[in-house]
Amino acid sequence: MGRKIKPLIYIFCEGESEIEYAKCLKDKFSGVAVIKKPVKGLFTEAESKFKKEARYRNNAEVTDEIWFFFDVDHDQTGSWKANLDIIKTLRKLRKRPNIRVRLLMTTGCVEYWYLLHYEKIRPSVQTIAEKDRIMMLIKKHVPGYFKGDSVTTTEIAKHIDQAVVNGRWAL
């Protein structure tokens, strides 16, 4: 019986907070997947890397998944067609089966996802004041948290199983 090859996954992130969380995912799932170091940048960044950089281009045929981890904001409305075109291109970089592309989207701010690591909650996350409130709630659970902090993000990520449960409840 042959050794099973771990899936190869690349992650592209909107900001530092997402990068820090993706690093936690990389560590947590290292036994079942090869997750490359997360990169800052989204769709055009991924397209550029797979087009221009040999280490990406040469691994395209063995890449199983590409993840995009970002907040859904109103200012992205006009770019969805272009992003879909890039996704279609990335999927075809591997012949059979095609590369799976996953969109890890958070509503309003990544801190809402972080809050689900501790609470069953469905807050509105549209205004700056509402986002500030989410940040306050996170700090009740993880004092000292600030965007992009690896120590507190690692602490939050330890509760991922609860976040999955609470996230399903929140749907």
N, C-alpha and C positions, 0 to 999 in steps of 0.2 A: 504494500500500500504506500503510495507516494505522499510526500509532504505537501500539505495544503499551503498555497502561496497566499499571503495576506494581501488584501486589497490596498492599492495605492491611491491616496487621496490628497488633493491639493486644496488649501483653503485660502480664499481671498476675503479680506475684511474691510469694512468701512473705516473703522477708527481703532485707536489704541485699546479701548475697553473690549472690543470684539476680539482683537488680537490676543489679549491676555487670557480671555476665556477660551479661545481656540487652542492656546498652548496647554491649558488644563485638559481639554478634550484629547489632545495629542498624547499627553501623559497617561490619562485614564484608559484610553483604548489602545495603547501600544501593543498589547498582547494579541489583539485581533485585527489590527490594521496598521499600515505604514502611513502616518499622516505627516506630510511635509510641514516644515516651519511655516506658519501663517504669514501671508503677505498683505501689506496695506495697499488697498486699491480694489476696485470691483471689476466690472465687465471689460472695460477697455484695457485695464491693466492685465487681466488674464489673457485676453486676445493678443496683446503685445508680447507677453512673456512666451506664450506658446509659438508665436510667429518668429520671434527674434533671438530667443535664448536657447542655446543648444541643450542645456540640462533639462529644460521643459520639453522642447521639440523632440529630443531623442527618447524621452519617456512617454510620449503621447500614446503609443500603441499599447503600453502596459498600464496606463492610468485608468483606474476604474471609476473614480468620481472626482468632481470638482464642486466645491461648496462655496457659496457666496453668503456671507454673514453680515447683515446690514439692517438699519432701521428703515421703515417705510415712511417716507416724508412726502408732503404735497409737492415739493419742488422736483420730484422724480417723474411726475406724470408724463411729461413729454418725451422721456427717454426709454419707455418700455418697449417700443418697436425696435429701436436700435439694440437694446439689451437682448431681446428675443433673437434677433439676427445673430448676435455674438454667441448666444447659447447654442443655437443650431449649428454654427461653425465648430464650436468646441466639442459638441457631441460627436461630430463626424471625424474628429482627429483619430479616433480608434475605430477600426473597421467593424469587427463583430466580436462581442456586442459593442454598441456605441458607448461612449463615456456617459455616465449618469451625472446630471447636473442637479444639485440640490440648492434651493433657496432657503436659507435660514434667516427669516425675516422677523423682526420685532416691530411691534406697533408703537410708534412714537419714540421710544428710547429703549436701549438694551437693559436699563435698570428695571424696567417692568419685568423682563424675563428673570432678572436676578431676584426680584421680590417674590416671584413664584417659587423660588427655592425655599421660602419660609412661610408663605401665606397663600390661602385660597382667596384670591382677590381679582376683581374685574374693574379697575378704575378707568375713568376716562384719561387718556394720555394725549391730549391734542394741543393744549396751550403750554406756554412756558411755566405758568403757575402750577399746572397739573404735573408737569415733569419735575418741577422742584419738590412737589409733595412726594412723588415717588422716591426721589433721592433722600428725603427726610426719613421715609419709612425704611428704606434700605439701611440707613445709618443707625436706626434703632436696633437692627439685627447685627450689623457689622460696623461698629463705631470706627471712625477713621477712614471709611471707604471714600475713595475719590476716583474719578474716571481714569482708567489706564493703570491703576495700581495693581501690581502683580500679587502682592501679599494678600490683600483683602479679596481680590478676585478669586484667588486659589481657595480661600476660606469659603466663599460663596459656592464655588463649583463643587465642593465636597458634598453638597446637598442636591445634586442633579437628579437623583432618583425621585426626591420629593417634588422637584420642579416639574418633572414629567407628569406626575400624578396631578398636581395642582393645575398644570397647563391643560390637561384633558378636561378637568372640571371647568375651567374658565371658558372653554369653547362654547 
